[in-house]
């Protein structure tokens, strides 16, 4: 996984807007994997970034929740 936790959260949020759809989905997948092995404050940090990505996906795909991400994930297994 790329080291997204080293990027300040405000910068991370700004970078999401500039990412392609595949980049956003890839980061989401990386962070989901990271959340499984994280604990304590590290887990909270990862989950806060996941929440930002969820918001970005909902902006890009109104009313579809995370369906586009789930479809991408199935195609890229």
C-alpha angles and dihedrals in degrees: 000000000000112000099256092151089070091061113087110252094243091053091046091054091050093049092054091065091057096047124101119245091258091050092051091049092046092051090048090053092048092050093048089055091047092051091059092061098036128096138187118351092356090059091049090052092050092047092051089055091048088053090054091051091049089054091049091050091050090051091052095042108031115201094007098092107197098331094113090053093048090050091049090049092053091050093049101048 
